[in-house]
Amino acid sequence: MPAAMNAPRAFRRRGAVAMALLMACCALPAKPAPWYYWRSKVDGKRVCAQVSPGPGWTRDSGPYDGAMCQPRRRVFVLPAK
């Protein structure tokens, strides 16, 4: 078989490998969605959730890191001496 006929197959294989690497690289920096406190417009109760529980709720505070609506951790960078 001439080399020219194998070229499209090799390009497809390289393209598939490149696409797989690109998808893997794009997925690495993903992090979980933040959590928020939501306040009911009806009775004022608060709930911790990532998305609105429904049309009768407004976002009260946040964002927080976890399901317990704990404040985000602060990171301090100290200069080296």
CNS distance restraints for C-alpha pairs under 8 A (distance, minus, plus):
assign (resid   1 and name CA) (resid   5 and name CA) 6.99 0.50 0.50
assign (resid   1 and name CA) (resid   6 and name CA) 7.82 0.50 0.50
assign (resid   2 and name CA) (resid   6 and name CA) 7.19 0.50 0.50
assign (resid   3 and name CA) (resid   7 and name CA) 6.55 0.50 0.50
assign (resid   4 and name CA) (resid   8 and name CA) 7.97 0.50 0.50
assign (resid   5 and name CA) (resid   9 and name CA) 7.94 0.50 0.50
assign (resid   6 and name CA) (resid  10 and name CA) 6.36 0.50 0.50
assign (resid   7 and name CA) (resid  11 and name CA) 6.20 0.50 0.50
assign (resid   8 and name CA) (resid  12 and name CA) 6.16 0.50 0.50
assign (resid   9 and name CA) (resid  13 and name CA) 6.22 0.50 0.50
assign (resid  10 and name CA) (resid  14 and name CA) 6.16 0.50 0.50
assign (resid  11 and name CA) (resid  15 and name CA) 5.93 0.50 0.50
assign (resid  12 and name CA) (resid  16 and name CA) 6.11 0.50 0.50
assign (resid  13 and name CA) (resid  17 and name CA) 6.33 0.50 0.50
assign (resid  14 and name CA) (resid  18 and name CA) 6.05 0.50 0.50
assign (resid  15 and name CA) (resid  19 and name CA) 6.04 0.50 0.50
assign (resid  16 and name CA) (resid  20 and name CA) 6.19 0.50 0.50
assign (resid  17 and name CA) (resid  21 and name CA) 6.26 0.50 0.50
assign (resid  18 and name CA) (resid  22 and name CA) 6.12 0.50 0.50
assign (resid  19 and name CA) (resid  23 and name CA) 6.16 0.50 0.50
assign (resid  20 and name CA) (resid  24 and name CA) 6.19 0.50 0.50
assign (resid  21 and name CA) (resid  25 and name CA) 6.14 0.50 0.50
assign (resid  22 and name CA) (resid  26 and name CA) 6.22 0.50 0.50
assign (resid  23 and name CA) (resid  27 and name CA) 6.32 0.50 0.50
assign (resid  24 and name CA) (resid  28 and name CA) 6.53 0.50 0.50
assign (resid  25 and name CA) (resid  29 and name CA) 7.83 0.50 0.50
assign (resid  26 and name CA) (resid  30 and name CA) 7.81 0.50 0.50
assign (resid  33 and name CA) (resid  50 and name CA) 6.78 0.50 0.50
assign (resid  34 and name CA) (resid  50 and name CA) 6.10 0.50 0.50
assign (resid  34 and name CA) (resid  62 and name CA) 7.99 0.50 0.50
assign (resid  34 and name CA) (resid  63 and name CA) 5.48 0.50 0.50
assign (resid  34 and name CA) (resid  64 and name CA) 5.60 0.50 0.50
assign (resid  34 and name CA) (resid  65 and name CA) 5.65 0.50 0.50
assign (resid  34 and name CA) (resid  66 and name CA) 7.23 0.50 0.50
assign (resid  35 and name CA) (resid  48 and name CA) 6.64 0.50 0.50
assign (resid  35 and name CA) (resid  49 and name CA) 5.38 0.50 0.50
assign (resid  35 and name CA) (resid  50 and name CA) 4.31 0.50 0.50
assign (resid  35 and name CA) (resid  51 and name CA) 7.65 0.50 0.50
assign (resid  35 and name CA) (resid  62 and name CA) 6.73 0.50 0.50
assign (resid  35 and name CA) (resid  63 and name CA) 5.50 0.50 0.50
assign (resid  35 and name CA) (resid  64 and name CA) 4.95 0.50 0.50
assign (resid  35 and name CA) (resid  65 and name CA) 6.22 0.50 0.50
assign (resid  35 and name CA) (resid  66 and name CA) 6.27 0.50 0.50
assign (resid  35 and name CA) (resid  67 and name CA) 6.55 0.50 0.50
assign (resid  35 and name CA) (resid  69 and name CA) 6.26 0.50 0.50
assign (resid  36 and name CA) (resid  48 and name CA) 5.62 0.50 0.50
assign (resid  36 and name CA) (resid  49 and name CA) 5.59 0.50 0.50
assign (resid  36 and name CA) (resid  50 and name CA) 5.88 0.50 0.50
assign (resid  36 and name CA) (resid  51 and name CA) 7.69 0.50 0.50
assign (resid  36 and name CA) (resid  59 and name CA) 6.74 0.50 0.50
assign (resid  36 and name CA) (resid  60 and name CA) 7.27 0.50 0.50
assign (resid  36 and name CA) (resid  61 and name CA) 5.89 0.50 0.50
assign (resid  36 and name CA) (resid  62 and name CA) 4.63 0.50 0.50
assign (resid  36 and name CA) (resid  63 and name CA) 5.19 0.50 0.50
assign (resid  36 and name CA) (resid  64 and name CA) 6.11 0.50 0.50
assign (resid  36 and name CA) (resid  69 and name CA) 6.75 0.50 0.50
assign (resid  37 and name CA) (resid  46 and name CA) 6.27 0.50 0.50
assign (resid  37 and name CA) (resid  47 and name CA) 5.49 0.50 0.50
assign (resid  37 and name CA) (resid  48 and name CA) 4.49 0.50 0.50
assign (resid  37 and name CA) (resid  49 and name CA) 6.45 0.50 0.50
assign (resid  37 and name CA) (resid  59 and name CA) 6.07 0.50 0.50
assign (resid  37 and name CA) (resid  60 and name CA) 5.26 0.50 0.50
assign (resid  37 and name CA) (resid  61 and name CA) 5.24 0.50 0.50
assign (resid  37 and name CA) (resid  62 and name CA) 6.26 0.50 0.50
assign (resid  37 and name CA) (resid  69 and name CA) 7.23 0.50 0.50
assign (resid  38 and name CA) (resid  46 and name CA) 5.44 0.50 0.50
assign (resid  38 and name CA) (resid  47 and name CA) 5.22 0.50 0.50
assign (resid  38 and name CA) (resid  48 and name CA) 6.23 0.50 0.50
assign (resid  38 and name CA) (resid  49 and name CA) 7.14 0.50 0.50
assign (resid  38 and name CA) (resid  52 and name CA) 6.87 0.50 0.50
assign (resid  38 and name CA) (resid  53 and name CA) 7.75 0.50 0.50
assign (resid  38 and name CA) (resid  57 and name CA) 6.03 0.50 0.50
assign (resid  38 and name CA) (resid  58 and name CA) 5.47 0.50 0.50
assign (resid  38 and name CA) (resid  59 and name CA) 4.46 0.50 0.50
assign (resid  38 and name CA) (resid  60 and name CA) 5.08 0.50 0.50
assign (resid  38 and name CA) (resid  61 and name CA) 7.29 0.50 0.50
assign (resid  39 and name CA) (resid  44 and name CA) 5.57 0.50 0.50
assign (resid  39 and name CA) (resid  45 and name CA) 5.61 0.50 0.50
assign (resid  39 and name CA) (resid  46 and name CA) 4.50 0.50 0.50
assign (resid  39 and name CA) (resid  47 and name CA) 6.60 0.50 0.50
assign (resid  39 and name CA) (resid  57 and name CA) 5.49 0.50 0.50
assign (resid  39 and name CA) (resid  58 and name CA) 5.40 0.50 0.50
assign (resid  39 and name CA) (resid  59 and name CA) 6.26 0.50 0.50
assign (resid  39 and name CA) (resid  60 and name CA) 5.65 0.50 0.50
assign (resid  40 and name CA) (resid  44 and name CA) 4.70 0.50 0.50
assign (resid  40 and name CA) (resid  45 and name CA) 5.33 0.50 0.50
assign (resid  40 and name CA) (resid  46 and name CA) 6.42 0.50 0.50
assign (resid  40 and name CA) (resid  56 and name CA) 6.01 0.50 0.50
assign (resid  40 and name CA) (resid  57 and name CA) 4.58 0.50 0.50
assign (resid  40 and name CA) (resid  58 and name CA) 6.62 0.50 0.50
assign (resid  41 and name CA) (resid  56 and name CA) 5.47 0.50 0.50
assign (resid  41 and name CA) (resid  57 and name CA) 5.64 0.50 0.50
assign (resid  41 and name CA) (resid  58 and name CA) 7.06 0.50 0.50
assign (resid  42 and name CA) (resid  56 and name CA) 7.07 0.50 0.50
assign (resid  48 and name CA) (resid  67 and name CA) 6.81 0.50 0.50
assign (resid  48 and name CA) (resid  68 and name CA) 7.06 0.50 0.50
assign (resid  48 and name CA) (resid  69 and name CA) 6.17 0.50 0.50
assign (resid  49 and name CA) (resid  53 and name CA) 7.53 0.50 0.50
assign (resid  49 and name CA) (resid  67 and name CA) 6.98 0.50 0.50
assign (resid  52 and name CA) (resid  57 and name CA) 6.54 0.50 0.50
assign (resid  52 and name CA) (resid  58 and name CA) 7.40 0.50 0.50
assign (resid  52 and name CA) (resid  59 and name CA) 7.48 0.50 0.50
assign (resid  53 and name CA) (resid  57 and name CA) 6.56 0.50 0.50
assign (resid  62 and name CA) (resid  69 and name CA) 7.73 0.50 0.50
assign (resid  62 and name CA) (resid  71 and name CA) 7.95 0.50 0.50
assign (resid  63 and name CA) (resid  69 and name CA) 7.96 0.50 0.50
assign (resid  63 and name CA) (resid  71 and name CA) 7.76 0.50 0.50
assign (resid  63 and name CA) (resid  72 and name CA) 7.84 0.50 0.50
assign (resid  64 and name CA) (resid  69 and name CA) 5.08 0.50 0.50
assign (resid  64 and name CA) (resid  70 and name CA) 5.62 0.50 0.50
assign (resid  64 and name CA) (resid  71 and name CA) 5.18 0.50 0.50
assign (resid  64 and name CA) (resid  72 and name CA) 5.65 0.50 0.50
assign (resid  65 and name CA) (resid  69 and name CA) 6.50 0.50 0.50
assign (resid  65 and name CA) (resid  70 and name CA) 6.20 0.50 0.50
assign (resid  65 and name CA) (resid  71 and name CA) 6.53 0.50 0.50
assign (resid  65 and name CA) (resid  72 and name CA) 5.52 0.50 0.50
assign (resid  66 and name CA) (resid  70 and name CA) 6.15 0.50 0.50
